[in-house]
Amino acid sequence: MSEALTSAPLPRERERVAEGRVRARAYSDPYLAGTALGLVLLASFALAGRGLGASGAFTTLAAKVTSSPDLHQSNWLLLEIAGVVIGGFASALLAKRLRFTAVKASRATIAFGGGAVMGLGTVLARGCTSGLALTGGALLSVGSWLFMIAAFAGAYALAPLLRRAWR
Amino acid sequence: MIALAIGIAFGFCLERAGLGDSRKLAGQFYFTDFTVLKVMFSAIVTAALGAFWLARLGVLDLAGVYVPETYLLPQLAGGLLFGAGFVAAGLCPGTSCVAAASGHGDGLMVVLGMFVGVVVTGLAFAPLRHFYDSTARGPLTFPQLLHVPYGAVVFAVVALALATFAAAERWERCA
């Protein structure tokens, strides 16, 4: 499968980069989007008495399917993640970014595997980038900052080995 | 209803920032795109400052906001694993939902992988339980740990964010 990646003809590679640049320009300024995201998080603190989340919706669904008593359950998060799907879809639709892209088998496999390892990580850590890093980061939680630093360290440590997969 | 509304706004912001695109997120770990860092830190600074000032003005009761609990070793190990999965997936749990919702096929694969990973961990939980509950510190925050005022830690986070933004901008100009 690495053969398919390395033998990709150069023009196609260039085209892909060019397309990436055009699409990247259409996205919002990251500081503006980040500030808006922070206001959403703040609204969640004020209106719901809690922050955002994502992995908790996965554990809730998994607990319902397998009736495992050890996985964290939150119907609030299940409803919130339904909103994330709607909001993400609506934003892409309005920005004309909605396009259904096929994935290569190699990319699909790595994406699936990465997702599974993240799943294990979120259960152990009791949260993810949303519930721990963003929420706890803003609330100055020690465990949240520890998780955030560990996550970046883990990602940077493995990144060189996956460079070919992202080319 | 509040949960759904907040979720919609959350998903909207993530997609606007370009965080439904795995290639863009992966760029963070190859020093080609610092969007992840900029968005995360902007959000943390905004919410931390907002929470501090709303509490100071008496609008928000911080004691009524749930603070994620600290479990030192599980969060260290979980974080390392999470990061490894993150760079492979190019998406985190929240952004994978946005990616899938905006038509990216790999987003759907990450969602499925996440679900399988969580299910398997839940079924094989017994040997993990002892470690999972170890080094518990409760809802510990830096102001409590360091015995410094809340505002001082918020200030430090803001300073750290600004320094990080400056470094990222400089790197992007040089690259």
Interface residues (C-beta under 8 A of the other chain):
Chain A: G20 R23 A24 Y27 S28 P30 Y31 A33 G34 T35 A36 L37 G38 L39 V40 L41 L42 A43 S44 F45 A46 L47 A48 G49 R50 G51 L52 A54 S55 A57 F58 T59 L61 A62 A63 V65 T66 S68 D70 L71 W76 L77 L79 E80 I81 A82 G83 V84 V85 I86 G87 G88 F89 A90 S91 A92 A95 R97 L98 R99 F100 T101 A102 V103 R107 A108 I110 A111 F112 G113 G114 G115 A116 V117 M118 G119 L120 G121 T122 V123 L124 A125 R126 G127 C128 T129 S130 G131 L132 A133 L134 T135 G136 G137 A138 L139 L140 S141 V142 G143 S144 W145 L146 F147 M148 I149 A150 A151 F152 A153 G154 A155 Y156 A157 L158 A159 L162 R163 A165 W166
Chain B: I2 A3 L4 A5 I6 G7 I8 A9 F10 G11 F12 C13 L14 E15 R16 A17 G18 G20 D21 S22 R23 K24 A26 Q28 F29 Y30 D33 F34 T35 K38 V39 M40 F41 S42 A43 I44 V45 T46 A47 A48 G50 A51 L54 V59 L60 G64 V65 Y66 V67 P68 E69 T70 Y71 L72 P74 Q75 L76 A77 G78 G79 L80 L81 F82 G83 A84 G85 F86 V87 A88 A89 G90 L91 C92 P93 G94 T95 S96 C97 V98 A99 A100 A101 S102 G103 H104 G105 D106 G107 M109 V110 V111 L112 G113 M114 F115 V116 G117 V118 V119 V120 T121 G122 L123 F125 L128 R129 F131 Y132 R137 P139 L140 T141 F142 P143 L145 Y150 V153 V154 V157 F165
